[in-house]
Amino acid sequence: MKKYKTKTSQVKQQKYPHFPFENPPFRLSMGLMKIPEQEWFEIFDQKERFFQMKEKRKLLTNNHAEVFMANPIALKPSQEALLLILKHLPAIRPDLYTQKDNTIRVKPYLKFKGEEWSTNLNENKLHPLDLAARLIQEDLIIMLPSNSSNDGTAKGWWLAAGSIAFPSRWNLKEKFEQPMEIIHAPVPFYKDQLQKSVNNFFNKMSGNAIYARRNWSLYDNPSLRQDINEHNKVGIPKLITSKNAGEQLWLRVERQTLRKLNKTGAILFTIRIHLRQLKNIVNEKGVANRLAKVLSALPPKMHKYKRTDLFSDSVKDYLSNFCN
């Protein structure tokens, strides 16, 4: 079994919508692709951008302590990450961002009236990673190597800071300051098939290179914020049948990027959420066939992890109406 799939040549990223369904047989793989810098962040639909940015601002206002956390050791890497993003956004999307003197301006669009933020790191009251995450739809994470931990006991790379408005069935508080092996402990087959290779890849990553990967699952609600603790409080799950699957389920894709920071050696993760109702994707060329095949190929442990075990058969019956 291939343990860690990478494509080191620059490739043109698949544009939205993302359908990252790998052909059977099932194999656990990070599926990394090296991408050009202009594809670091994803800005597509302005209506979607307005909604996601609005939701992020609401969460940062009402639930800041749950959305943002940072170990003091992560300050310098966060500063480096912010400076990269401040340089990148106006250069790639001057229609949306302008930087002048010590300010970055997010230009008006739709109902958004625009914002202006101070970028003076000596005067700005915001943590630099907190500010960076307010400028984009992506959530952000800073990972540091084991020799940078508070007490020196961390094994491997660990989560030193994060702005996570839209988790996919996890919780920042529980993952904060934890090493990769703990963060990914719930993922079936991770320890045996990926853990060593992932740590080696992180150690050997070169600065400037940016890698992208994608995860997918089916969710029975379209909420951007899927906090695992809030989800577990929900009662009986919806009854998904072959008749209502198109209406009741959403394809949720996480598009992640990894970039090692030159000066501090930290790794910056970005996480961008894409949501599409199942009924709106089944007529896309080949999607129904590919999704049906991948659902059939998933091992029981992975079905349980993705929570597709609750409705997999119903979805496959539904998809059969659209398969060639």
N, C-alpha and C positions, 0 to 999 in steps of 0.2 A: 504493500500500500504506500502510495506517495505521501510523505509526511508533511511537506511544506512546499507549496507550489508558488513559484515566483516567475514573473516575466520581466527580465531586467532591461529589455529594450523599451524605449519610449513608444507608447501606443496611444492611439486616440481613444479617449474614454467613451464608454457607451453613454449616450445622452439619455436624459429622462424621457420616458419612464424606464426605470431599471427592472429587469427581470432576470435576476442572478440565479437561475435554476441550472445546476450542473447535471450533465447527462449521467444516468446510472452506469455502473453501480455506485452506491454511496461511498464517499471518501471524505474524511475530515481534512479540510485544507483551508488556509487563510486566503488563498487565491489572490495573492498580491500582484499588482501591476505597477510598473514605474510610469509615472505620468509627468507631463510638462507642468511647469509652475502656473501657467495660465489656467489650468484646470484644478487648482488647489481647492477652491471653494465653488459651490454650485448655486447659481442664481438663475432661475428659469422663469416661472410664472410669478408675475408681480402680485397677483391676488393671494397666491399661496405665501409669498414672502411677507406681505402685509399681515396676514393672519398669524404666521409663525412668530414674527417679530413682536406682534401685539401680545401673544400668549407668553412669550419669554419675558417681556417687560412686566406683565402682570405677576408672573411667578417670582421674579426677582424682587418685586415690591412687597408681595405678601408672604413669600416663603424663602427669603434670601438665605437664611441659615441652613436650609435643606438643599438649596440649589447650588450654593457656592461654598467651597471649603478649600483652605490652603495651608500647608505646613510652611513655617517661616523659611525653611530651606529652599522652597520653590520660588522665592521672590525673584532672584536673578534670572532663572530660566523663563519666568513669566514676563519679565521685562524684555528679554530677548524675543520672545514670541510676539509680544505686542508690537515691538518695533518692526518686525518682519511684516506683520499684518497691516500696520499703518503705511508701510511702503508699498505693499502689494495692492491693496484695494483701490486707491486712486489711480494707480498705473494701469490696472486691468479693467476697472469699471469707472472711468471718469464721469460717466453719465449719472452715477449714483453716489460717488464719494469725491470730496475735495479736501486737501490738507493745506493749511496755510499757517505759517508761524507755529504756534503751539496749540493748534486746534485741528480736529478732524470733523468734517461736516457730512452727515448723511442727508442727502438731498430729498426734498419732498417727492412723493409719488402717491397716487390714489388719494386716500383720506389721510395719509401720513403727512404731517406738516413740516417734517424735517427735524433734525437734532444737531447740536454742536457740542463736542466734548473737548475738554482740555487734555492735551497730551503731555503736559509737563509732569514728569514722573515725580518731581520733588514737591509739587503742589497738589497734584490730583489726589483726592481722598479715596478714590477707588483703587483696589488692588489691580495691577496691570492685566491679569488674566480675566478678571471680572469685566474690565472695560473692553477688552478684546472680544469677549463673547457677546457683548451688547451690540456690536457692530455687524454681526453676521447671524445667519440662521443656524449655523453649526454650534453644537456644544463642544467644549474644549477640555482636554485632560493633559496634565503634565506628568510624565513618568520619569523617574530617576533611577540610576543604577544602585545596586546594593551598598556600595561603599559610601553613599551619600545619606544613608538613613540616620535618624536621630541617635540611635544607640549602636549602630553598626551591625545589627543582628538580622536585618532583612535579607532574605534569600532571593536574589534576582531583582528584577526591576519592580518598582513599587509606585503606587499612585500617590503623588505628592500634592497635587492640586487639581481641582475640577470645577467647571461650571456646567452642570448637567440639569437643564430644564426639562429635557424630554428623554428620560431613561426608558429602556425597553425591558420591563420586568426585572429591574434591579434597583438598588438604592445606594446613593453616593455615600451616605453616612456609614453603611456597612462595609463598603469597599475602600473607603478613605484610609490611606497609609498602609494598605495591605499589599503584599507582593502578588505578582501575576498568578502564582499557583493557587492562591486563595481566591483571587478575583474570578478565576476561571474554573474553580472547583466544581460548580454545578454543571459544567459543559461535559456531556458524555464523551469519553475517549480522549479528552484533552491531555490528561496527565501522561498516558501511555504513548500517545501518537504525536503530540505537538509540543509539549512543554519544553523539552530540551532544545528542539529546533527553533522555537520562537525566541528563547533567551539567547541562543547563539546568533540568530539573525539580528536581534536588537543590538547585541554587543558589536557586531561587525558593520552595522549601518554606517554609511558615510554621510557627512553633512551635505546639505543642498538637495540630495535626492528625496523625492516625494513618492510615496507608494499609496495606492488606493485598493480597497477591498470592499465587499458588500455582503451583508447578511439579509436573510428574509424570514418571515413567518406570516401566519394568518391570524388576525385578531378579530374578536367579536365586538369591538367598539373602536371608534376612530380617535380616541383621546391621544393627544401628542405625549402627554405625561403618563407613563405607565409605571408608576412607583410600585415595586413589588409588595410593600407593606399595605398600601392602599388597595391594591388588587386583591390581596388575600382577605380583605374585609368584606368583599362582595359575596353575596349569597349564591344561590343556585345559578350556574351558568346558563346562558341562553340555549334553547333547544335548536340546534342547527339541523336542517333537513335538506334534501336535494331540491326542495321547492323554494326554500328561503335563503339558501347559502349565498346567492348573489347579492341579496339585500343586506344580510346580517354579518358578512365578513369583509375585512379589508386586508389587502396585501400591504404589509409594513416592511419597508426596506431601509436598512441602515447603510449608508455609504460613508465609510471611514477613510481617513488618510493618516499616514504616519510620516513625520518629518523629524530627523535628528537635527538639533540646534548646534551650530558650529562652535559657539563660544563656551556654552555650559555643558554640552554633551547630553542634555536632556532630550527626551522624545516628546513631541507635541502630537497628540491625537486630535483629530476633528471628527465629529459624528453628525451626519446630516440625515434627517428623517424624511422619507417619502411615503405617503399614504394614498392608496387608490382603492376604491370600492371594487369588490370582486366582479360585480356585473359590468363594470366599466373597462375591464381588461381582457375579458374572455374572448372578445372578437379581434384582439390584436393578433397579428400573424404568428401562429405556432405556439402562443402562450398557453392555451388550454391543454394542448398535447404535452408540453414540457412540464407544466405544473402537475398534471395527472401522473406522469412518469416519476417525477421526483417524490411525490407523496407515496407512491407505491414502493419506492426504493428505500425510504427512510427506515432505519432500524427502530424497533420499539422504544429504546431508550431515547433516541433523538425525537421521536414523535412526542413522547412524554415531556421532554425538555421544551420543545416548541409549543406544547399544548395542542397540537394538531390531532392528538389521539382521540380527542373528544368529538371530532366531526370529520375525520379524514374520509371515511367511507361515503358520507353524505356529499362531501365536496367532489369526490371522484365521480359520483353519480351525476352531480350537477354539471361537471366539466364534460362529461360524455356527450352532452347535447351540443357541444361546440368543437369537439375533436374531429379531425379529418379522418 
